[in-house]
C-alpha cells in the first residue's frame, strides 16, 4: 500500500488524538490533566508522570513519550483504519496506553 499522503495523515492523526483525549478524559477523570493543542496531546497524571503524544509530520507518524516505557513511534495501520502500530514490536498505540494506564482505551 502506498504511503499515506499529508492530508490523509493529518486527518487520521488528528482524529486519533481527539478520540484518545475523549477516552482518556472518561477513563482517568480527576486522575489526570489532559490537554490537546496544536497537534500535541498532553496527559499529566496526578500521581506523577507526563505522557506526550504528537504528530510527527515529516515521517507521518504519531510519536509518544511515556514516563514508563520511553519513546515510541507509530505508523498508521493500513489494514485497520484508526489504529496506529509501533515501529518496534508492532504494539498498537491504544493497547500500549491502556496497559500502562490501566484503563481500556479501545478506538471507536
Secondary structure, DSSP 8 states (H G I E B T S, - for coil): -----HHHHHHHHHHHHHHHHHHHHHHHGGGEEEEEETTEEEEEETTS-EEEEEEEGGGTEEEEEETTTEEEEEEE-TTSTT-EEETTTT-BHHHHHHHHHTS-----
